Amino acid sequence: MLATFTHKPAKKQRRKPGTGGLPPALRRPTGGGGDDDNWGNERSGPRELLLRIRFFVFSALAADMLFFTVLVAIFFARQAGMHMDPRAHELIGDWHPVPLPPILYLNTAVLLLSCLTMELARRNIFREIDALEEWLGLGRPALNRALPWLGATLTLGALFLGGQWMAWRQLAAQGFTFDQFSTPASYFFYLITGLHAAHLLVGALALILCLSILGWLKRVEYRQIAVDATAWYWHAMGLAWLLLMAVLALGQ
């Protein structure tokens, strides 16, 4: 007797609720900012780029501050220099204080005012509501708010450099020049103020570059990073000048 075989349907595997299928994609709504590829990636997002740029700027500024600290230390050490007077046969100090031109105090006020305008520019470019509108492609309100303050900072920086040039001319007219026949105090005055002016000139060039590229940068995050890096450098030069001015005014 032949056995009969019946085909039994295979049992379907039941999946537990919530399992199976592709997970939903984590995407943000698109807008003026664009580029969803870096969304959720903390190592390649705009915030991480901002932190890396700040770390680089702060590292360079720390080296600059160390350089100015060494310069000030040499300034104080040089004041102890003495030479032998062949007539009196005694040691005489060769450090003669340099009278500071009054315009230096006006220059200090101008530079502090430029630091204020630079900070206002930085705060406006990071203004949350305006930055969100830029990211959504609704214009560039944050940039429009920051541009006047950036222009004011550049103007005040140029006034400061012009004032420093006038101070050097006034000091040279009094006989304090920067050459091998000048007094040590005169030499260090030109060295300290000249090196700081060179650093501020670099900041002014960076500010000009920043103003030139802001209109070309399509993403608001990149515009924020450009202004932020320039602002921190400018603030550091303002702080450095305050310390150097105190040394020149009180340390002689």
PyMOL commands that set and color helices and strands:
alter all, ss='L'
color gray80, all
select helices_A, chain A and resi 46-78+103-125+128-135+141-173+184-214+220-250
alter helices_A, ss='H'
color red, helices_A
select strands_A, chain A and resi 82-85+90-93
alter strands_A, ss='S'
color yellow, strands_A
deselect
rebuild
show_as cartoon
